[in-house]
Every structure is written in structure tokens, then in C-alpha cells.
Amino acid sequence: MVKRKKVILFVFITIILILVIGMCLAVFRIPIRTIEFTESSKALNNPSRGFYIQIGSGEKERLKGASESGVRLILLAYDLHNYLNKPIDEEKLLELKEALEEAKDNNIKVIFRAAYCFEEDYEDPASLDLIDIHIKQIAEILNLYSENLLCVQAGFLGPWGEWHGSRFLDVSETQKVQVRNRVLESLLGNLNSDSIINVRRPKFIRAAKEAGLDVSRVGLHNDALLSSDDDLGTYDENGYRREDELEWVNNYIQTEINGGEMPMISDYSNIANGVKEFNMLHITYLNLMYNQEVLKQWKTQSFQGQNGFVYMNNHLGYRYYLQNVKLPKYLKSGSTIHMNGVIANSGFALIDDNYQFYIVIQKDNEIFYKKLKIESQNKEKIMFKVDFRLPKELRLSEENSILNMGIVLSDNLSQISSQSCIEFANKETEYKDGINLFARYKYHNNKYQLKQ
């Protein structure tokens, strides 16, 4: 009987302790607030995406003016017509290096293509061995600027480097595959492992994979987008209709860096079909100058309540915006801050893997960064969380002082600026000095209290 009473007393005391602890936790738990955000329709001049213009490697003086006019992306054309029978000399290599340096200084990302002629009057180099030598020479320069390269278009074969019209490809189908794979393998082997390479047709990627090449960083530049039922031979492999090719690219190409140009108005070039196909192709970049007739067509059409050209310009590549965030109503010295939220993407593609998300706490000139933990991610949404303690430097502050909270999306934390970082497409956030500010706390009664 006594033993039974002791058990009952123990259970009773345990229940009381649990209730007391629960009440204490409820008292000391920092309340959470959920803030919802909406996407704006404003145009964003973000890096590593959008419309590009073509500039020759010998025209570096054009880059500053291009940057001042808002250009963030160029196709750098490297003409090798004077090197059909010899290695590239130091003067020509210096020309490339200086052009890349100038692009970097002006915050312009580079799509690179080398060819032995950028006109129809084309002549092949002496041998495939010489092409290998040229690739190795060029790669040594490109590797110095890999952080500023969006991608390298395979080039080298045929006029404009578009892998047609070359005697090296005027052979059997089996030999054509071997030639194309040889050039691609040379590029993969000589360029840095994080450099993206684009080839002209999806079937070239399939053939390379079948030959055992690593195609994880090989994408597509379709220079006949929306032009015909097979995009002027782009989709020409037996057994693959246009719809099959679009599905294959959407499901199997692993890089998000793909692009091209539109040569003509066609049954496929209207804005609605363009948006549909570019979503499947994960289009990040388009030629601003070619074809003007297609761009004019888009300007006369609308999509989802926006001008067609404006919509296309806004959605090339990535377009991130903060959808919601859960954060504490106040920040207190010594407590751990728990935060989570959703970043949405309405663009045609994801951003380059080199870019990372960081939570930012800013007070006056003091800025602290903490990398976001990505819990799940797909093309449309990123679920994130972050846990951190308020930095010691900010725990005590003057009454009414302000602490800002934001998110930085950057590929280099040592260079945080409005030009180098990514602006979110939000109505409610403020983009300042590379930071997307979304919350403001005010110091009062020994703690920072959420005001937004």
C-alpha cells in the first residue's frame, strides 16, 4: 500500500514538473511572426542572365560603353582566321586576356566562342591536331577568368563555329561523331572543372554521353530557336520529334546555362509558345540583336498581363523573390534565433551553382553573414532555414537604434555590391548595396523589436 502511494506521488510530482516546465518554456519562448511577400513585375538588371550583344575580342573599347548602357552579358567572339596553319601567337592571346579583364572590370559576364571565321567565307584549319593546340592555348587564358565566364560555346568547327560546313564533318556519321566528341573532350579536359560548355544540338550531348564523356556541365546553344518544326536541323535525330527533344532537354540536361538566338518569325515564334519552350529548355541567355523581327513580334504581344518582350526579358534565366519568412518578433541577447522561409523562382532556369544564399544582419557599418541551409529545392521554390546567435557586437545597443535583416545572393562574399549580387523581384523588399532587406528591428527595453 505504501509502495503504491509512493508511485502515485511520483507520477503526480512528475506531471506537475512537466506542466511547470511547459509553462516556463511558453513564457520564455520568443513569439514568431510570418511575413508574406509578393513578386513585382519590375525589370532587374542582374548578372549571369538576360539578353547579350556580340563583341569581338579586338573591340575591348566597346565594353565600358556597353556596361554604362546596362549590358551585363556579351558573346565574346574570338576570330582565328589568321591561325589556320600555326599556333596562336602571344599578341592574339594578349588580346583575349585584355578583353576578358575589361569585361570583368565592367561587371559583364562572358559567353565565349572561338571560330576560324565569323562569316560565310570560311576555311578550315590545317588539322584537328592544330585545333587541339588552339583549345589548350585558349583554355589557359579562359581558366584565369572562369569566375567571369557564363559559358563556353564549343565553336571551332565550321563557319561561326556552329559545327556544320566543315570538311572535318564531311565524312560518315560515325566519323562526324568522333570529330565532334574529340573537340568536346578537348574542351572538357582543358577548361576548369566548373566551366559550362554549350553545344549546338541535343543529339551531340547524347552522343558524347554514349562515348563516355562527362556531360554534367554540357548545355545547349540553339541558334535557330523557334524557327521551324526542327529548328533548322537542330532537332534532326531519328526518333526524336520536336516535343521529344524539348522533353529530353528539360529532363536530362544537367546545367541551367542554355541559350541561343531566333533567326526568323515562324509558327513557333509567338510569345506564348516561346515562354513554354524556353521554360523547358531552361533558357538563360538570348541574342539582343538577332533576330530583331522576332523581338518586335513579342513587343506587339502580351503574356500574363505584361508586354511580351518585357516578360521575356524579365524571365530569362533565374528570377528569385522572397515568398515568405518566419522570424522572431524580437531579438534578445544570448538567445538563439531560428528562422525559415521560402524563396521562389519564376524564371526559366536556376542560377549558376557558384552563387550562394546568405542571411545578413546589418547595423550601421557592421554587417554579419550566415549561410542559409537549403532544406529542399526545385526549379520553382527553395525552402531554407537558418539558426544563429545575435553577434556580441550587436547585443547591447543604444535606445531606438536600427538593425536590418536581409538576404544576399552572391558568388563572391568579398565583393558585395549592387552590381555583383542578385536583386530579388519583390515589391516589399529594398535592394541596397547588394542586400535584399526584408525586415527591420528597433532597439527598445534591452531587445530588438520587429517593426516590419
N, C-alpha and C positions, 0 to 999 in steps of 0.2 A: 504493500500500500504506500509506504514511504517512498519507495523507488518510483512508483507511478506518479506521485505528486512532484517528485524532482524532475521527471521527464516533462510533465505538463508545464512546470515553472520554466524549464529551459526553453521549451517551444514558445511560451508566452514572451519571455525576455528577448528571444531571437526575433520574433515578429515586431516587437516594439523597436528594437535596434534597426531593423530594416526600414521601418516607417520613418524613424528619426533621420537615418542617413539619407533616405529618399527626399525628405523634406529639406534637408540641408543642401542636397545637390540641386533641388529645384530653386532654392533661394539664391545659390551662388552660380547657377548656370546662366551664361550670358545669352540673352534673347537674340534670336536670329530674324533678319529681315530679308525677304525675297524682292529683288528689283527686276522688273521686266523691261526689256529694251526692244526697239523696232528698227528695221532696216530702212535706210534712206535710199533715194534714187540719185544721189549726187555722184558726179564723176570723180574718181580718185586717181591721182597720178602716181600709182605705186610702182615699185621696181619689179623686174623679172616677169613682166606680163604686158600685153597690150599690142597696139599697132607699132610696127617698126618701119624705118626707112633704110634704104641700102646706101652705104658709103664705102668707097674704095679705100684700101689701106694706105694709098698715097694721098688721101684727102683729109688728113687729120685736122686741118684748119677748120673744117666744117663742123667738128664735134662740139665746140664751145657754143656756136650759134644754135645748133640743134638742141643742146641742153637748155639753153635760155628760152627756146620756143616750146619747151615742155616735152621733148623727146626723151624717153627713158630706155629705149631699146633700138639697136641697129643691127642690120646684117652687114658684117664687115667682109667685103669681097676682096680676096687675095688672088690677083691675076698672075699666073705663072707662064704666060705665053713666051717669055724670053728665056725660059729654062727647060726647053724641050729636050736638050741633049747634055745637060750638066746640072750639078747640084746648085742649090740656091746660094748666092754669094752673100757676104756679110752686109752689104748695103741694103739688099732686099729684106734680109732678116731684121735689120735695124728698123726698117720702115714698118714692119709688122709690130715690133716691140713698142715703138713710139706711138703707133695708133692705139694699141691696147692701153698704154699708160695714159694717153689723153682721154680715152673713154672712161677709164677708172677715175681720173681726176674730176670728170664731169658727171659722175654718178649715172653713167649709161652702161647697161648690161649689153653683152655682145653675143649675137648669133654669128658663128664663123663659118665661112665656106671658101675653100680653095678650088680653083679651076684653071685649066690651061687656056681658057678663053671664055669671056662673058658675052660673046656674040655668036652668030651662026657660023662665021668664018673660022672654023675650028680645025686644029691639027693635034694629033695625039703626041704625047711624049715618046721618047725612043723605046722605052721598055717599062714593064711592070716593076722591074728592079729599081729603076730610077724613081718611080712613084713611091716605092718603099723608102728610099733615101729622103725624098722630099717630105714625106709624112714624119719621119723621125726628126728632121731638122725643124719643121714647123711645131711639132709637139713639144720640143724643148722650150720654145717661146710661150706657147699656149699654157703650159703647165705652171709657168711663173704667174699667170693671171687667172688660174682656174676659178678663183672665187668670184671673178667678174664675168665669167662665161655662162651664158644661159644654156647654150648647147653648141655642138659642132656638127654641122651638116656634112655628110660623108664626102660629097664632092669628088674631085679629081678625074672622074671618068666622063668623057663626053662634053659637048658644049654646055656652058653654065654649070658643069659638074653634076648634071642631073641623071647620070647613069644610063644614057642612051646615045646613039650616034657616034660610038667609038669603035675603031677596028678591033679593040680588045674584046668587044661584045658582039662582033660579027662572026660568031662561032656557034657551035652546037649549044643546046640548052644546058647540058651538063657542064660544058666549059664556061658558059656565062656565069653559072652559079659559083664555080670555082674562082673566077676572076673577082666577082663581087665580094665573096667571102674573104678573099685574100686582102682586099683593100680594107674591109671592115675589121678583120683580125689585126691588121697593122695599126689601125686607129685605136682599137681597144687595148692593144699591147703597149702603145707608146704614150697615150694620154693618161693623165692621172685617173685613179680608180673612181673618183666622184664626178668625172666629166660625162655629161649626157651626149650621146651621138644620135642623130636623126638620119634615117634613110628614106628613099623616095617612095617605096611601096610596101604594103604589109607582107607580101609574099617574100620579100628579101629578108625580113626578120624570121619568118618561118623556116626559110632555107638555112639561115645561119644557125638557128637553134638545132635543126636536124643534123648539121655538121659538127655540133658540139661546142659552138661558141656561146659565151655567156651573154645573153641578150637582155639581162635585167636592167641595163641602162641604155637600151636602144629604143628610140621612139621613131615617130613618123613626121616627115615634112611632105605634105601633099600639095604640090604646086599646080594642081588642077582641081581644087576644091569646088564642089557644087556645079561642075561644068557639063557633065553628060552622065549617061547611065553607068559608065565605068570610070568616070573622071579621067577621060582621055587616056585610058590604058592603065591607070593606077590600080584599078581592081580588075585584073585581067587573068587571074589564075582559074583554071578549070575547076568547077565545083564550088566556086565562091561567087555568089551574086553580090550586088551592092549591099543588100541588107545583111548578108553573111559576113562581109568584110567589116561593116560597121560594128556588128556584134562581136566579132573577133577582136578588133582593136579595143573595144570597151571592156572586154573581159580578160584579155591576155597581155596586152602591152603593160609593162610594169612602171614605166616612167610617166609622169604627168606633163612632161615638156614635149608638146607636139604642136605643129603649126603648118603654115603654108600661105598660099595665095589663091585668088579666084581669077581665072583667065577670061571669063565671059558670063553674060547673062544666059540663063537656061531655065528649064522647067524646075530645076532643083535650087535655084539661087534666091528664092524668096526668103524673107526674114524668118518665117515660121519654120520652114524646113532647115534653114541654116542653123537656127538655135537648136533644133532637135539633133542634127547631125554633129554639131560642134560639141554638144554635151556628151555624145557617145565617143567622139574622137579625143576628148579632153584637150581641146584647142586652147593653147596659151598665147600664141603669137600669130599675127596676120600682117601681110604687106599693106601699108597705108596707101601706096601709090598704084598698086596693080591688083585688081582692075577697077578703075575709077567708076565704070558704068555700074558695076555691082554695088559699090558703096553708095552711088547716087540712088540706085533702086531701093536700098534699105532706108535711105533718108526720106523716101516718099511713103514708106510703110510704117505701121505701128505694131508693137508687141507688148502685151500686158500693160497697156496704157502709156507706154513710152514710145518715143521716136525709135524706129528700128535700128538706125545707126548708133544712137545713144545707148540703147540696150546692149547692142553687140559690144561696143567699146567698154561698157561697164562690166561685162561678164566674161571677157577673155581671161583665161587663167583663173586665179582664185578671186573671191570677193567675200572676205570674212566680216562678220559683225557679231557683237555680243548679244546673245538672245536673253539670257537671264543669269543672275548671280545671287547666291545666298551668302550673306556675310553678317557678322555680329553688329548689333546696334551700338555697341560701344567697345572700345579697346582699353584694357586695363593693364597696368604694369604687372609683369610676371606671368600673365595668363597666355595660354597657347591659343592662337587664332586659327579657327577652322573655316575654310571657305570652299565652295564648289559652285559650278555653273556650266553653262553651255555656250560654246562659240559655234555659230552656224556659218555655212559657206554656200552662197548662191551662184558661184562662178562655175565655169565649165570644167575646171580642173583643181587639183590641190596645189599647194605651194611646194617649192623645192624642199627636199628633206633637210637641207642645211639650216633652214630657219627654225627657230625655237621660240616658244611662248614663255614669258616671264611675268610674274606679278611684281608690281612696283609700288613701293611706299616712298612718298616724297614729302619732305618738309623743308621749305626754303631751299637751300643748296644741297641738302642731304638727300641722297637717293639710295635705296636699298632694293636689290633684286632677289627673287626667289623663283626658280624654275617651276613651272606648272607640271603637275603629274597628270598625264593623259590616261584616263581610265578606259575610254573606248573612243574609236574614231572611224568614220567612214567619209565618203565624199561630201555629205551634207552636214554632218554635225561632229563636234568634238566635245566630249564630256570630260571635264577637268576637276581637279581638287588641289588644294594646297594647304599645308599646315605650317605655321611658323610662330615664333615668339616676337613680340614687338622689340625691335632693336633697342639696346640700352640707351643709345643716344637720344631716343625719342620718348622714353618712358616718363620723364618729367619735363614739363613744358610750361610756358607762360600762359596765363589765362587767355582764352579766345584765340590762341594760335591755331593754324590750319594744317591738317595733314591730308594729303591727297593720295588716292589709290588708283592704280591704272594697270594696263597690260601693255607690254612691249612684245612685238613680234619682229625678231631680228636674226640675221645670220652672223652678226659680229657685235658682241656686247661692248667692245672697246670703241665702237663708232656709232653711238646712239644720236640720231638726228632725224629731223622730219624728212630728209631726203633719202636716208638709208633704211629706215624702218617702214613698217606697214601700217597704213591708216585703216581703221575699221569703218565700215559703211553704216554707221549708226546715226540716228537723229539726235540722241540724247547725250552722247559722249563728246568730249573735247579732245582734239588731237593737238598736242603741244610738245615740241622738241622730241618727237619720236615716241611719245607715250600716249596711249588711248586712256584718258582719265574718265573714270566712271563713278567714283564715289568721293565724298568729302567729309572729313571728320573735324569737329571743333573741340578744342580742349576746354573742359569745364568741370569743376569739382573733382579734380585729380584723375580725370579719364577723358579719352577722346570719344565724343558722341557723334553718331552718324547724322548728317544733315541732309543727305541726298538719297 
